[in-house]
């Protein structure tokens, strides 16, 4: 239990009124200003602890209350001070109020935490087991079981360092996990593995550079809670989607225990030309529903921070599916989120954010509102508006699916891309027409209000679901290790095992699976839009058919860097795809490909081809077709300037049929023939191996294959 020093031996701090701004604990070199928002509190006590967080030294009432902010200044407190709050007020759950000063609370603006959460009945504001349930009141002290905040020193200097900005049309995102990326990496020292320092290590950065990605997106790094029900089963919250503090990094990721390790990671990534994007969870907190613990916001001002049921504020709106939902329609909550975003951007060096269940952040009582204050705040902010803002555009509430509905300037995860690409390559009937739309940036969803193809974040796999290897190795999910009788995770994966469930020794199945992985990866990187690659897919990482590894912090999810021949081949192939995407701007065009003919230039930006010639309406309606050519004319300028373009003209041919299809290579003005750059049935094809084919050549496209050809052009004189 926490030791409390008797009042008679306390040394009372010389408290003054301080200032209501900025919120949180701010050290100015002489002392610390403390400021906490609470509209409905009647008194706020600041609790000071020793450096371990185990001994409570002093309780000080914040003396001033200005514009709903409690504040005070302590001139004899320095950086490194450990603290928490006890907030007094009405305990009236039926009215939405759950104040309980017996519960020590984490400052929502805490930038570093000391200690870990230890599950105990004392953490709950009500008495567990009471017949009155959450209407009861628990008087036990929770301080011994909850992390405390630490006042930080902002002494870190970035020097001449500046954040980088990869143009959106050139962005290639690599979704990864802090622990999973380096826990098994042989080039990373043991003490750095699974930490920010592990990502900053040259061995990790060299891999990212060699692969060629431009931006690494880290799954949640904000301090989060290990759920009790998982710990009881010997599992943990591996993914981290259960935030405890929006400003503090997750302590276990600070391997050496220094806050600056995150900043050093950001600086080293930037020095390597790689953007840093964070997956952030502002839609809910770890406090859960009315039966959850009192850790921070619930005890500070429950009815302000959370969306409560209008007709019964005892209960929480649960659009997040996790028990509670933050209410960003309140100015103070909106301020908390935008302050957090600016802190991670300005102080910590972050270049962009992916917003988990992003629809919730723009919810009002009437539902999703594109012009919500959160969107307006981000897009008008001179800092945030210049960062990458990526939405997961759905949540669990009514009307929660909002793909394409976010404001101009946002990028959005495009699950329709994932589903159609998976279905097409699996051989599902009637997929080709929509597949073509997804290849060209999903203009049916995003081509409005000046949005560009890069607004669509294309992905075939992500942390939630099968890896690329498992997508072609399993018909069904295998989540037994999660302890939920395989009932968790999606059962609709659009996957195919091609003849055997899981690992097999059959050489035919192995070869087909490897080719399908290459097809899916090539489709992703040759599509218009912003590609997102799941870490490990570049070398065939498997999770043994588990499509919901949220609780698996072990070798199942940690990337295995001991690459066999197949993994090395896939890595080399993935590198080649990224190199081609970077080399040919037509693969990442700044305007949507819409098939318009430009009479002055005499070109069409994209022409669709069947094996025997141009596509027509009848062929598009034929649901049995699965072989398609996409001719992208490099002379069609992405800016629309009326002059001849200088980019290469490319021909992408895709055959998802289980048999080879003869395809007539088209004739193109000012060209002499075609050179094959990529053939997924020949993974070792390199630039030196490019083969030349004349116009009109009937190329037999192998079954389940993708080929990319480059037009051999005449020079300015018309010579070959």
C-alpha positions as CSV (number, residue, x, y, z in Angstrom):
1,X,0.0,0.0,0.0
2,X,1.0,3.6,-0.6
3,X,2.6,5.2,2.5
4,X,1.1,8.6,3.5
5,X,3.3,10.9,5.5
6,X,1.4,12.2,8.5
7,X,0.2,15.8,8.1
8,X,2.2,17.0,11.2
9,X,5.5,16.2,9.6
10,X,4.7,17.4,6.1
11,X,6.6,20.4,4.8
12,X,3.8,22.5,3.3
13,X,4.7,23.9,-0.2
14,X,4.5,27.6,-0.8
15,X,1.5,27.5,-3.1
16,X,0.5,30.6,-5.1
17,X,-2.3,31.0,-7.6
18,X,-0.3,30.3,-10.7
19,X,-2.0,30.4,-14.1
20,X,-4.8,28.4,-15.9
21,X,-2.6,28.1,-19.0
22,X,-1.0,25.9,-20.1
23,X,-2.9,22.8,-18.9
24,X,-0.8,20.1,-17.2
25,X,2.3,20.5,-15.2
26,X,4.8,23.0,-16.6
27,X,8.3,23.6,-15.2
28,X,9.7,27.0,-15.9
29,X,13.1,26.5,-14.3
30,X,12.0,28.0,-11.0
31,X,9.0,26.0,-10.1
32,X,6.0,24.1,-11.6
33,X,2.6,25.4,-12.6
34,X,-0.3,22.9,-12.3
35,X,-3.5,23.4,-14.2
36,X,-6.4,20.9,-14.5
37,X,-9.8,21.3,-16.2
38,X,-12.9,20.3,-14.3
39,X,-16.2,22.0,-14.8
40,X,-18.1,20.2,-12.0
41,X,-15.5,19.6,-9.3
42,X,-15.8,21.4,-6.0
43,X,-12.1,21.0,-4.9
44,X,-8.9,19.6,-6.5
45,X,-6.0,18.3,-4.4
46,X,-2.6,17.9,-5.9
47,X,-0.8,14.9,-4.5
48,X,3.0,14.9,-4.5
49,X,5.0,11.6,-4.3
50,X,8.6,10.6,-3.9
51,X,10.6,9.7,-7.0
52,X,9.4,6.0,-6.9
53,X,5.7,7.0,-6.7
54,X,5.3,4.8,-3.7
55,X,5.2,7.4,-0.9
56,X,2.7,10.2,-0.9
57,X,4.5,13.2,0.6
58,X,1.9,16.0,0.5
59,X,-1.6,17.0,-0.5
60,X,-2.1,20.5,-1.6
61,X,-5.4,22.1,-2.6
62,X,-5.2,24.0,-5.8
63,X,-6.1,27.6,-4.7
64,X,-7.6,29.1,-7.9
65,X,-10.5,28.2,-10.2
66,X,-10.5,30.3,-13.5
67,X,-12.7,29.5,-16.5
68,X,-13.4,26.0,-15.3
69,X,-9.6,25.3,-14.7
70,X,-8.1,24.6,-11.3
71,X,-4.6,25.9,-10.9
72,X,-1.7,26.7,-8.6
73,X,2.1,27.3,-8.7
74,X,4.7,25.6,-6.6
75,X,8.0,27.5,-6.6
76,X,9.9,24.7,-4.6
77,X,9.0,21.9,-7.0
78,X,11.3,20.8,-9.8
79,X,11.3,18.7,-13.0
80,X,11.1,15.1,-12.1
81,X,8.4,15.6,-9.4
82,X,5.9,12.7,-9.3
83,X,2.3,13.7,-8.8
84,X,-1.4,12.8,-9.2
85,X,-4.8,14.4,-8.4
86,X,-7.7,13.8,-6.1
87,X,-10.8,15.5,-7.3
88,X,-13.8,16.3,-5.1
89,X,-17.4,16.7,-6.3
90,X,-20.8,14.9,-6.4
91,X,-21.0,11.2,-6.7
92,X,-24.3,11.0,-8.6
93,X,-24.0,8.3,-11.4
94,X,-27.6,8.9,-12.4
95,X,-26.7,12.5,-13.2
96,X,-23.4,11.5,-14.9
97,X,-21.1,12.5,-12.0
98,X,-18.6,10.0,-10.6
99,X,-16.3,12.1,-8.4
100,X,-14.4,10.1,-5.7
101,X,-11.4,11.7,-4.0
102,X,-10.3,8.4,-2.7
103,X,-9.2,7.5,-6.2
104,X,-5.8,9.0,-7.3
105,X,-6.2,10.3,-10.9
106,X,-3.7,10.6,-13.7
107,X,-3.4,14.1,-15.2
108,X,-4.8,13.9,-18.7
109,X,-1.8,16.1,-19.8
110,X,0.8,13.8,-18.1
111,X,3.8,13.6,-20.4
112,X,5.6,10.7,-18.5
113,X,4.2,8.0,-16.2
114,X,5.9,6.3,-13.3
115,X,4.9,2.8,-12.4
116,X,2.4,0.5,-13.9
117,X,-1.3,-0.2,-13.4
118,X,-1.8,-3.0,-10.8
119,X,-5.4,-4.3,-11.0
120,X,-7.2,-4.1,-7.7
121,X,-10.8,-3.5,-6.6
122,X,-9.5,-0.3,-5.1
123,X,-9.3,1.2,-8.6
124,X,-13.0,1.3,-9.0
125,X,-15.1,4.2,-7.8
126,X,-17.9,1.9,-6.7
127,X,-17.7,-1.1,-4.4
128,X,-17.3,-4.3,-6.5
129,X,-19.8,-6.9,-5.3
130,X,-22.2,-4.4,-3.8
131,X,-25.9,-5.0,-4.6
132,X,-26.1,-1.4,-5.6
133,X,-23.4,-1.9,-8.3
134,X,-21.9,1.3,-9.7
135,X,-24.3,3.3,-7.6
136,X,-22.3,2.4,-4.5
137,X,-19.3,4.4,-3.3
138,X,-15.9,2.9,-2.5
139,X,-13.8,4.6,0.1
140,X,-10.5,2.7,-0.4
141,X,-7.4,4.6,-1.6
142,X,-6.3,3.6,-5.1
143,X,-2.9,5.3,-5.0
144,X,-0.9,2.2,-4.6
145,X,-2.2,0.6,-7.8
146,X,-2.1,3.4,-10.3
147,X,0.7,5.0,-12.3
148,X,1.6,8.6,-11.4
149,X,2.6,11.5,-13.6
150,X,6.1,13.0,-13.7
151,X,6.9,16.6,-14.4
152,X,9.3,16.6,-17.4
153,X,12.1,18.9,-18.4
154,X,11.9,20.1,-22.0
155,X,15.6,20.5,-22.3
156,X,16.0,18.3,-25.4
157,X,17.0,20.4,-28.4
158,X,16.5,19.4,-32.0
159,X,19.4,21.5,-33.1
160,X,19.2,22.0,-36.9
161,X,16.9,19.1,-37.3
162,X,13.6,19.6,-39.1
163,X,10.7,17.3,-39.7
164,X,10.4,16.0,-43.2
165,X,7.5,16.0,-45.6
166,X,7.2,13.3,-48.2
167,X,4.9,14.5,-50.9
168,X,1.6,12.6,-50.7
169,X,1.9,11.1,-54.2
170,X,5.3,9.7,-53.3
171,X,4.3,8.2,-49.9
172,X,4.6,4.5,-49.2
173,X,3.5,3.6,-45.7
174,X,4.9,0.7,-43.7
175,X,2.6,-0.2,-40.8
176,X,4.5,-1.7,-37.9
177,X,4.6,-2.4,-34.2
178,X,7.3,-1.1,-31.9
179,X,7.9,-4.5,-30.2
180,X,7.1,-6.7,-33.1
181,X,9.5,-5.1,-35.5
182,X,12.7,-5.6,-33.5
183,X,12.1,-8.3,-30.8
184,X,13.8,-11.0,-32.9
185,X,16.1,-8.8,-35.0
186,X,19.6,-10.3,-34.7
187,X,21.3,-6.9,-35.6
188,X,19.6,-5.1,-32.7
189,X,21.2,-5.4,-29.3
190,X,19.1,-7.3,-26.7
191,X,18.6,-4.2,-24.5
192,X,17.1,-2.2,-27.5
193,X,14.8,-4.8,-28.8
194,X,11.1,-4.0,-28.7
195,X,11.7,-0.3,-27.9
196,X,12.0,3.1,-29.7
197,X,15.8,2.6,-29.5
198,X,15.4,-0.6,-31.4
199,X,13.7,1.2,-34.3
200,X,16.3,3.9,-34.2
201,X,19.1,1.3,-34.5
202,X,21.0,1.3,-37.8
203,X,20.1,-2.4,-38.4
204,X,16.4,-1.5,-38.4
205,X,16.7,1.7,-40.4
206,X,18.9,0.0,-43.0
207,X,16.1,-2.5,-43.7
208,X,13.5,0.2,-44.1
209,X,15.8,2.1,-46.5
210,X,16.7,-1.0,-48.5
211,X,13.0,-1.9,-48.9
212,X,12.3,1.7,-50.0
213,X,9.3,2.7,-47.9
214,X,9.0,6.4,-47.2
215,X,7.0,6.5,-44.0
216,X,6.7,4.2,-41.0
217,X,3.4,4.1,-39.2
218,X,3.7,2.8,-35.6
219,X,0.7,1.2,-33.9
220,X,-0.3,2.9,-30.6
221,X,2.6,4.3,-28.5
222,X,0.6,6.3,-26.1
223,X,0.6,4.9,-22.6
224,X,-2.0,2.1,-22.5
225,X,-3.5,-0.5,-20.1
226,X,-3.1,-4.2,-20.0
227,X,-6.7,-5.4,-19.6
228,X,-7.3,-7.5,-16.5
229,X,-9.2,-10.2,-18.4
230,X,-6.2,-10.7,-20.6
231,X,-3.7,-10.8,-17.8
232,X,-5.9,-13.4,-16.1
233,X,-5.5,-15.6,-19.2
234,X,-1.7,-15.0,-19.3
235,X,-2.1,-12.6,-22.3
236,X,-1.5,-8.9,-22.8
237,X,-2.8,-6.0,-24.7
238,X,-0.3,-6.2,-27.5
239,X,-1.8,-3.8,-30.0
240,X,-2.3,-1.0,-27.4
241,X,-5.7,0.3,-28.4
242,X,-6.7,1.2,-24.8
243,X,-5.2,4.5,-24.0
244,X,-4.4,5.7,-20.5
245,X,-2.6,9.0,-21.3
246,X,-2.6,10.9,-24.6
247,X,0.7,12.7,-24.0
248,X,2.9,10.0,-22.4
249,X,4.7,7.3,-24.3
250,X,4.1,3.7,-23.3
251,X,6.8,3.2,-20.6
252,X,8.0,-0.3,-21.7
253,X,8.9,1.2,-25.1
254,X,11.4,3.4,-23.3
255,X,14.0,0.7,-22.9
256,X,16.5,2.9,-21.1
257,X,13.8,4.8,-19.3
258,X,14.5,8.1,-21.0
259,X,11.7,10.1,-22.6
260,X,14.2,11.4,-25.1
261,X,14.5,7.9,-26.7
262,X,11.4,8.7,-28.7
263,X,12.8,11.9,-30.0
264,X,16.1,10.2,-30.9
265,X,14.1,7.7,-32.9
266,X,12.3,10.4,-34.7
267,X,15.6,12.2,-35.5
268,X,17.2,9.1,-36.8
269,X,14.3,8.2,-39.0
270,X,14.2,11.7,-40.4
271,X,18.0,11.6,-41.0
272,X,17.3,8.5,-43.1
273,X,14.5,10.3,-45.1
274,X,11.7,8.4,-43.4
275,X,8.5,10.0,-42.0
276,X,7.1,9.0,-38.6
277,X,3.4,8.5,-38.4
278,X,1.6,7.4,-35.2
279,X,-1.6,5.4,-34.9
280,X,-3.5,7.3,-32.3
281,X,-6.6,6.4,-30.3
282,X,-8.6,9.4,-29.2
283,X,-12.0,7.8,-29.6
284,X,-12.1,6.2,-26.1
285,X,-10.1,5.6,-23.0
286,X,-9.1,2.6,-20.8
287,X,-11.8,3.5,-18.2
288,X,-14.5,1.5,-20.0
289,X,-18.2,1.7,-19.3
290,X,-20.0,2.4,-16.0
291,X,-18.5,-0.7,-14.5
292,X,-14.9,0.3,-15.4
293,X,-12.2,1.7,-13.1
294,X,-11.7,5.3,-12.2
295,X,-8.2,6.2,-13.5
296,X,-8.4,9.7,-14.9
297,X,-11.1,11.5,-16.8
298,X,-14.0,9.6,-15.2
299,X,-13.0,11.0,-11.8
300,X,-12.0,14.5,-13.1
301,X,-15.2,15.3,-14.9
302,X,-17.1,12.3,-16.2
303,X,-20.0,14.1,-17.7
304,X,-17.8,16.5,-19.7
305,X,-15.2,14.1,-21.1
306,X,-17.5,11.3,-22.2
307,X,-20.6,11.0,-24.3
308,X,-23.4,9.8,-22.0
309,X,-26.8,8.5,-22.9
310,X,-29.1,11.6,-23.2
311,X,-32.0,10.0,-21.4
312,X,-29.9,8.2,-18.7
313,X,-26.5,9.7,-18.1
314,X,-25.5,6.8,-15.8
315,X,-24.7,4.9,-19.0
316,X,-22.2,5.6,-21.8
317,X,-22.6,5.9,-25.5
318,X,-20.5,3.1,-26.9
319,X,-19.8,3.9,-30.6
320,X,-16.2,2.7,-30.0
321,X,-17.3,-0.8,-29.0
322,X,-15.0,-0.6,-26.0
323,X,-17.4,0.8,-23.4
324,X,-17.0,4.6,-23.7
325,X,-16.7,7.3,-26.2
326,X,-14.9,10.7,-25.8
327,X,-17.0,13.7,-26.5
328,X,-15.0,15.9,-28.8
329,X,-17.9,18.2,-29.2
330,X,-17.0,19.8,-25.9
331,X,-14.3,22.5,-26.3
332,X,-12.1,21.2,-23.5
333,X,-12.0,17.7,-24.8
334,X,-11.3,19.0,-28.3
335,X,-8.6,21.1,-26.8
336,X,-7.1,18.0,-25.1
337,X,-6.9,16.1,-28.4
338,X,-5.5,18.9,-30.5
339,X,-3.0,19.9,-27.7
340,X,-1.8,16.3,-27.7
341,X,-1.5,16.2,-31.5
342,X,0.6,19.5,-31.4
343,X,2.8,18.1,-28.6
344,X,3.6,15.0,-30.5
345,X,4.3,17.1,-33.6
346,X,6.2,20.0,-32.3
347,X,8.0,18.5,-29.3
348,X,8.3,14.9,-30.3
349,X,8.9,15.2,-34.0
350,X,5.9,13.3,-35.5
351,X,5.0,13.8,-39.1
352,X,1.5,12.5,-39.3
353,X,-1.3,10.6,-37.6
354,X,-3.6,7.7,-38.3
355,X,-6.8,8.1,-36.3
356,X,-8.3,4.9,-35.0
357,X,-12.1,4.8,-35.5
358,X,-11.8,8.3,-36.9
359,X,-15.6,8.7,-37.5
360,X,-16.1,9.0,-33.7
361,X,-13.9,12.1,-33.6
362,X,-16.5,14.0,-35.7
363,X,-19.6,12.6,-34.1
364,X,-22.4,14.8,-32.6
365,X,-25.7,13.8,-31.2
366,X,-27.1,13.6,-34.7
367,X,-24.3,11.5,-36.0
368,X,-21.2,12.1,-38.1
369,X,-20.6,15.7,-39.2
370,X,-17.9,16.4,-41.8
371,X,-17.8,20.0,-40.5
372,X,-17.3,19.0,-36.9
373,X,-15.0,21.2,-34.8
374,X,-12.3,18.5,-34.8
375,X,-12.0,18.6,-38.5
376,X,-12.1,22.4,-38.6
377,X,-9.5,22.6,-35.9
378,X,-7.1,20.3,-37.6
379,X,-7.4,21.9,-41.1
380,X,-7.0,25.5,-39.9
381,X,-4.2,24.8,-37.5
382,X,-0.9,26.0,-39.1
383,X,1.0,22.9,-37.7
384,X,-1.5,20.1,-37.9
385,X,-2.8,21.0,-41.3
386,X,0.7,20.5,-42.7
387,X,0.9,16.9,-41.4
388,X,-0.5,13.7,-42.8
389,X,-3.9,13.2,-41.3
390,X,-5.2,9.6,-42.0
391,X,-8.7,8.4,-41.0
392,X,-9.9,5.0,-40.3
393,X,-13.3,6.2,-41.5
394,X,-15.7,3.9,-39.6
395,X,-16.8,3.1,-36.1
396,X,-19.4,0.9,-34.4
397,X,-22.2,3.4,-34.1
398,X,-25.2,4.2,-36.3
399,X,-24.0,5.6,-39.7
400,X,-20.5,4.9,-38.7
401,X,-19.2,3.9,-42.2
402,X,-17.9,7.1,-43.8
403,X,-15.3,6.1,-46.4
404,X,-14.9,9.1,-48.7
405,X,-16.8,11.5,-46.5
406,X,-13.9,13.1,-44.7
407,X,-12.9,16.6,-45.6
408,X,-10.5,17.5,-48.4
409,X,-7.0,17.2,-47.2
410,X,-7.5,14.0,-45.3
411,X,-6.4,10.5,-46.3
412,X,-8.6,7.6,-45.6
413,X,-8.2,3.8,-45.2
414,X,-10.0,2.2,-48.1
415,X,-11.4,-1.1,-47.1
416,X,-13.2,-1.4,-50.4
417,X,-9.9,-1.6,-52.1
418,X,-8.8,-4.4,-49.8
419,X,-11.9,-6.4,-50.3
420,X,-12.1,-6.1,-54.1
421,X,-8.4,-6.8,-54.6
422,X,-8.6,-9.9,-52.4
423,X,-11.8,-11.1,-54.1
424,X,-10.5,-10.5,-57.6
425,X,-7.2,-12.5,-57.1
426,X,-9.1,-15.2,-55.3
427,X,-11.2,-15.7,-58.5
428,X,-14.5,-14.4,-57.3
429,X,-17.1,-13.8,-60.0
430,X,-17.9,-10.3,-61.2
431,X,-15.0,-8.4,-59.7
432,X,-13.2,-7.0,-62.7
433,X,-15.1,-3.7,-63.2
434,X,-14.7,-2.6,-59.6
435,X,-11.2,-3.9,-59.5
436,X,-10.4,-1.4,-62.4
437,X,-11.9,1.4,-60.3
438,X,-9.8,0.5,-57.3
439,X,-6.6,0.4,-59.5
440,X,-7.2,4.0,-60.6
441,X,-7.5,5.5,-57.1
442,X,-11.2,4.8,-56.3
443,X,-12.4,7.9,-58.1
444,X,-16.0,6.8,-57.4
445,X,-15.3,7.5,-53.7
446,X,-12.7,10.2,-53.7
447,X,-12.8,12.2,-57.0
448,X,-14.7,15.2,-55.7
449,X,-13.8,18.6,-54.2
450,X,-10.3,18.6,-55.7
451,X,-9.3,15.5,-53.7
452,X,-6.5,13.5,-55.3
453,X,-5.9,9.8,-55.7
454,X,-3.5,9.7,-52.7
455,X,-6.6,10.4,-50.5
456,X,-7.2,6.6,-50.8
457,X,-4.9,4.6,-48.5
458,X,-4.8,1.3,-50.3
459,X,-4.1,-1.8,-48.3
460,X,-4.4,-5.6,-48.8
461,X,-3.5,-6.5,-45.3
462,X,-3.1,-4.6,-42.0
463,X,-2.5,-5.4,-38.3
464,X,-6.2,-6.4,-38.0
465,X,-6.6,-9.5,-40.1
466,X,-4.5,-12.1,-41.9
467,X,-0.9,-11.3,-43.0
468,X,-0.2,-11.6,-46.7
469,X,1.2,-15.1,-46.2
470,X,-1.8,-16.3,-44.2
471,X,-4.2,-14.7,-46.7
472,X,-3.0,-17.3,-49.3
473,X,-2.5,-20.1,-46.8
474,X,-5.7,-20.4,-44.8
475,X,-9.4,-20.6,-45.6
476,X,-10.4,-20.0,-42.0
477,X,-9.1,-18.1,-39.0
478,X,-7.2,-19.9,-36.3
479,X,-7.5,-17.8,-33.2
480,X,-7.6,-20.5,-30.5
481,X,-4.6,-19.1,-28.7
482,X,-6.6,-15.9,-27.9
483,X,-8.7,-17.9,-25.4
484,X,-12.0,-17.0,-26.9
485,X,-12.9,-20.4,-28.5
486,X,-12.0,-19.0,-31.9
487,X,-15.0,-16.7,-31.8
488,X,-13.0,-13.5,-32.1
489,X,-11.8,-11.9,-35.3
490,X,-13.6,-11.8,-38.6
491,X,-14.7,-15.0,-40.3
492,X,-15.0,-13.3,-43.7
493,X,-11.4,-12.9,-44.9
494,X,-11.7,-13.4,-48.7
495,X,-8.8,-15.8,-48.3
496,X,-7.8,-19.1,-50.1
497,X,-5.5,-21.8,-49.0
498,X,-5.2,-23.3,-52.5
499,X,-5.5,-26.9,-51.4
500,X,-4.1,-27.2,-47.9
501,X,-4.9,-25.4,-44.6
502,X,-1.7,-23.9,-43.4
503,X,1.9,-25.0,-44.0
504,X,2.3,-27.7,-46.7
505,X,5.1,-29.6,-48.5
506,X,3.2,-29.7,-51.8
507,X,5.5,-27.8,-54.3
508,X,2.6,-26.8,-56.5
509,X,0.6,-25.2,-53.7
510,X,3.8,-23.5,-52.4
511,X,4.6,-22.0,-55.8
512,X,1.0,-20.8,-56.3
513,X,0.9,-19.2,-52.9
514,X,4.1,-17.3,-53.5
515,X,2.9,-16.1,-56.9
516,X,-0.4,-14.9,-55.3
517,X,1.6,-13.0,-52.7
518,X,3.5,-11.4,-55.5
519,X,0.3,-10.6,-57.4
520,X,-1.2,-8.9,-54.4
521,X,1.9,-6.9,-53.5
522,X,2.4,-5.8,-57.1
523,X,-1.3,-4.8,-57.4
524,X,-0.9,-2.7,-54.2
525,X,2.2,-0.9,-55.4
526,X,1.1,-0.3,-59.0
527,X,-2.3,1.1,-58.0
528,X,-3.1,4.8,-57.9
529,X,-3.4,6.1,-54.4
530,X,-1.3,5.7,-51.2
531,X,0.0,2.2,-50.6
532,X,0.3,0.8,-47.1
533,X,2.4,-2.3,-46.6
534,X,2.1,-4.4,-43.5
535,X,5.4,-5.0,-41.8
536,X,6.6,-8.5,-42.5
537,X,4.6,-9.0,-45.7
538,X,7.7,-8.1,-47.6
539,X,9.3,-11.4,-46.4
540,X,6.3,-13.7,-45.9
541,X,5.7,-13.3,-42.2
542,X,3.0,-15.7,-40.9
543,X,0.9,-15.6,-37.7
544,X,-0.3,-19.2,-38.2
545,X,-3.7,-18.2,-39.3
546,X,-4.5,-15.9,-36.4
547,X,-6.3,-12.9,-37.7
548,X,-6.8,-11.1,-34.4
549,X,-3.4,-11.0,-32.6
550,X,-4.3,-8.1,-30.4
551,X,-3.3,-10.1,-27.3
552,X,-0.3,-12.0,-28.6
553,X,3.0,-10.4,-27.5
554,X,5.3,-13.3,-28.5
555,X,7.0,-15.0,-31.4
556,X,3.6,-15.3,-33.2
557,X,3.6,-11.6,-33.9
558,X,7.3,-10.7,-33.7
559,X,8.9,-10.6,-37.1
560,X,11.2,-13.5,-37.8
561,X,14.3,-12.1,-39.4
562,X,15.8,-15.6,-40.1
563,X,14.7,-15.5,-43.8
564,X,14.6,-18.7,-45.8
565,X,14.9,-18.7,-49.6
566,X,11.3,-17.9,-50.2
567,X,11.3,-15.0,-47.8
568,X,14.5,-13.6,-49.4
569,X,12.9,-13.9,-52.8
570,X,9.8,-12.0,-51.7
571,X,11.9,-9.3,-50.1
572,X,13.9,-8.8,-53.3
573,X,10.6,-8.7,-55.3
574,X,9.0,-6.2,-53.0
575,X,12.1,-4.0,-53.3
576,X,11.8,-4.1,-57.1
577,X,8.2,-3.1,-57.0
578,X,8.9,-0.1,-54.8
579,X,11.8,0.9,-57.1
580,X,9.5,0.8,-60.1
581,X,6.8,2.8,-58.4
582,X,9.3,5.5,-57.6
583,X,10.9,5.4,-61.0
584,X,7.6,5.9,-63.0
585,X,5.4,8.8,-61.9
586,X,2.5,7.5,-64.0
587,X,2.1,4.8,-61.3
588,X,1.4,7.5,-58.7
589,X,-0.2,10.2,-60.8
590,X,-1.4,13.3,-59.2
591,X,-4.8,13.4,-61.0
592,X,-7.4,10.6,-61.4
593,X,-7.2,8.5,-64.4
594,X,-10.6,8.8,-66.0
595,X,-10.1,7.7,-69.6
596,X,-10.6,11.1,-71.2
597,X,-9.1,11.6,-74.7
598,X,-7.2,14.8,-75.2
599,X,-7.5,15.9,-78.9
600,X,-4.6,18.4,-78.7
601,X,-2.2,15.9,-77.3
602,X,-3.7,12.9,-79.0
603,X,-3.5,10.8,-75.9
604,X,-5.9,9.1,-73.4
605,X,-4.7,9.0,-69.8
606,X,-5.9,5.4,-69.4
607,X,-7.1,2.8,-71.9
608,X,-8.6,-0.5,-70.9
609,X,-7.9,-3.5,-72.9
610,X,-9.3,-7.0,-73.2
611,X,-7.0,-9.8,-74.4
612,X,-8.3,-9.3,-78.0
613,X,-8.6,-5.6,-78.1
614,X,-10.3,-2.6,-76.5
615,X,-12.8,-3.1,-73.7
616,X,-16.4,-2.4,-74.4
617,X,-19.6,-2.2,-72.3
618,X,-20.5,-5.9,-73.0
619,X,-17.1,-7.0,-71.9
620,X,-17.2,-4.9,-68.7
621,X,-20.6,-6.5,-67.8
622,X,-19.2,-10.1,-68.3
623,X,-18.7,-11.2,-64.7
624,X,-16.7,-14.2,-65.8
625,X,-13.8,-12.0,-67.1
626,X,-10.7,-11.8,-65.0
627,X,-8.0,-10.7,-67.5
628,X,-7.5,-7.0,-68.1
629,X,-5.0,-4.6,-69.6
630,X,-4.5,-1.1,-68.3
631,X,-2.6,1.2,-70.7
632,X,-1.3,4.4,-68.9
633,X,-0.1,7.0,-71.2
634,X,2.8,8.9,-69.7
635,X,2.3,11.9,-72.0
636,X,-0.9,12.8,-70.1
637,X,0.5,15.3,-67.6
638,X,-0.6,14.9,-64.0
639,X,-1.0,18.7,-63.8
640,X,-3.2,18.9,-66.9
641,X,-0.8,21.3,-68.6
642,X,-1.4,21.2,-72.4
643,X,2.0,20.0,-73.5
644,X,3.6,16.6,-74.3
645,X,4.6,14.8,-71.1
646,X,7.9,13.2,-70.5
647,X,7.0,10.1,-68.4
648,X,7.1,6.6,-69.7
649,X,4.0,4.9,-71.0
650,X,3.2,1.6,-69.2
651,X,1.0,-1.4,-69.8
652,X,-0.2,-3.4,-66.8
653,X,-1.8,-6.8,-67.7
654,X,-3.5,-8.8,-65.0
655,X,-4.8,-12.3,-65.3
656,X,-6.6,-13.8,-62.3
657,X,-7.9,-16.8,-64.3
658,X,-6.5,-20.3,-63.4
659,X,-5.3,-20.7,-66.9
660,X,-3.1,-18.8,-69.3
661,X,-4.7,-16.2,-71.6
662,X,-3.3,-15.0,-74.9
663,X,-3.1,-11.2,-74.9
664,X,-2.4,-9.0,-78.0
665,X,0.1,-6.3,-77.1
666,X,-1.4,-3.0,-78.4
667,X,0.2,-0.5,-80.8
668,X,0.9,2.9,-79.4
669,X,1.8,6.1,-81.3
670,X,5.5,7.1,-81.2
671,X,6.4,3.7,-79.8
672,X,8.3,0.8,-81.2
673,X,7.3,-2.1,-78.9
674,X,7.2,-3.3,-75.3
675,X,9.7,-4.3,-72.7
676,X,8.6,-6.5,-69.8
677,X,9.6,-5.0,-66.4
678,X,7.7,-7.3,-64.0
679,X,6.3,-10.8,-64.4
680,X,5.0,-12.3,-61.2
681,X,5.4,-15.8,-62.6
682,X,9.1,-15.0,-63.0
683,X,10.0,-13.4,-59.6
684,X,13.7,-13.1,-60.4
685,X,13.2,-10.9,-63.5
686,X,15.5,-7.9,-63.3
687,X,16.2,-4.9,-65.4
688,X,19.0,-6.7,-67.1
689,X,16.6,-9.5,-68.1
690,X,13.9,-7.3,-69.7
691,X,12.6,-8.9,-72.9
692,X,11.4,-6.9,-75.9
693,X,8.1,-7.6,-77.8
694,X,6.7,-6.1,-81.0
695,X,3.3,-4.5,-81.3
696,X,0.6,-7.1,-82.1
697,X,2.6,-9.9,-80.4
698,X,0.3,-12.4,-78.8
699,X,1.8,-12.8,-75.4
700,X,0.5,-15.8,-73.4
701,X,-0.2,-14.3,-70.0
702,X,0.5,-17.1,-67.4
703,X,-2.3,-18.1,-65.1
704,X,-2.8,-16.0,-62.0
705,X,-0.1,-13.5,-63.0
706,X,0.6,-9.8,-63.3
707,X,2.9,-8.2,-65.9
708,X,4.1,-4.7,-66.3
709,X,5.5,-3.5,-69.7
710,X,7.2,-0.3,-70.6
711,X,6.7,1.3,-74.0
712,X,9.9,1.6,-76.0
713,X,9.6,5.1,-77.5
714,X,11.0,6.7,-80.6
715,X,13.4,9.7,-80.1
716,X,12.5,13.2,-81.1
717,X,13.5,12.5,-84.7
718,X,11.1,9.5,-84.9
719,X,13.9,7.0,-84.9
720,X,13.8,3.9,-82.7
